[in-house]
Structures are given as C-alpha cells and as structure tokens.
Amino acid sequence: MFALLRHDATEGQDVCCVVVQDVRSGKQAVNFSQARQYPLAEVQAMKREGVSNGSIGEFCKRWYEEKGFPVSRCDQIRTATAAALALV
C-alpha cells in the first residue's frame, strides 16, 4: 500500500510487489501489480481504535467486494508473479 498525496486528501493505493530470484544464478526480477484504491482513512481510524490486523483484513476484504473491483488481491499477485517470472 502506498499513499498518494492530493491537494484535498491523501488517497491510498494497494499494490503488490513480487521479487523472484533464480537461486542458481542469483538473477532477480522485480515486478509490481496494477494498483487498486485502498480505504486508507477507514483503516487508519481502525488502527487508532486498536482494531486487530485480522479484523482490518476482513474489513478490507468486504470493502473490496462491495466496490466490485474487477481485480482481486489474488489477481494482483498472480499477474505480478507471472510478469516477474518472465524476466528471470
């Protein structure tokens, strides 16, 4: 997750970073997934209130499902991994 500073707010983006290494050659490849909007303000408020990471994860899962984003977290990881593997 990274924060994107705007003039009127801070927006959160969820991104997957994958590092693949060939252990024989030591060659590495790094790739990033497409970004998805992240409920930054809500998660920050939950952290301040002492909500557990597990509960925050469940909140985020429901939040993404309600938004109906066409790309899931698994899709992000799968796409970034495939692209990194193609570079090794």
N, C-alpha and C positions, 0 to 999 in steps of 0.2 A: 504494500500500500504506500502511496506517496500523496503528499498534499500539493495541490495546485493553488497558488495564491491568485485571487482575482481582486478587482477593485472593491467589490462589495462583499466578498465572503472568501472562505477557504473551502475548496472542494477536494474531496478525497477520491482517489482512483485506485482500484485494485489491479495489480499487475503480477504476473508470475514470472520469476527469473529461474531459468534452468541452466545448470553447468554440467556438461558431460565431459568426462576425461577418459581417454584410452590409457589404461594402466601400463600397457607395454611401452608405448611410445611417449607417454606423458602429454600428448597433444590434447588441448582443451578447446571446447566450443561453448559459447555462451549465447543464449537467446532469450528474448522477452516475449511474453504473450501480448495480445491486444488488451487494452485497458477497459475496465468496467467501472461505472460510477460506484462509489463506496459511501455508506451512510456515516460519514466522519463525525458530524455533530452529535448524532444519536449515540454512537459508540463512545465518544469522549464523555458524554453525560453519564452513561452507564458505568464507565471506569471510575469517574468521580464518586459515584454512589456505591462503589465496592462490588459491583456485579462481577461474577466469576467469568473467566475467559470462555469456559464451556457454554455458559448462558449467552454470552455475547456472540459466540459462534452460531448458536441456534437462532438467535435474533437475526443475524446476517443472512443465514440460510433462508429463513422465512421472508425477509425483506427482498432478497433477490427473486424468490419465487413469485411474490406479489407483483414485482415490477415486470415480470415476464421477459427478462432479458434472454435473447436467443443464444447466448454463450454462457455455459456453466463454468464453475471453477475447474471441473474435470476437463472440459473442452480447452480451457486456457492452458492447463498443464500439458495435455496431450499435444496440442498444436506447437507449443514452445519446445517440448521434448523432441518431437519429430523434426523440427527445423534445426535444432542443435545437433541431433544425431546425423543429419545430412551433411553437416560441416566437419565431422570427425573422419 
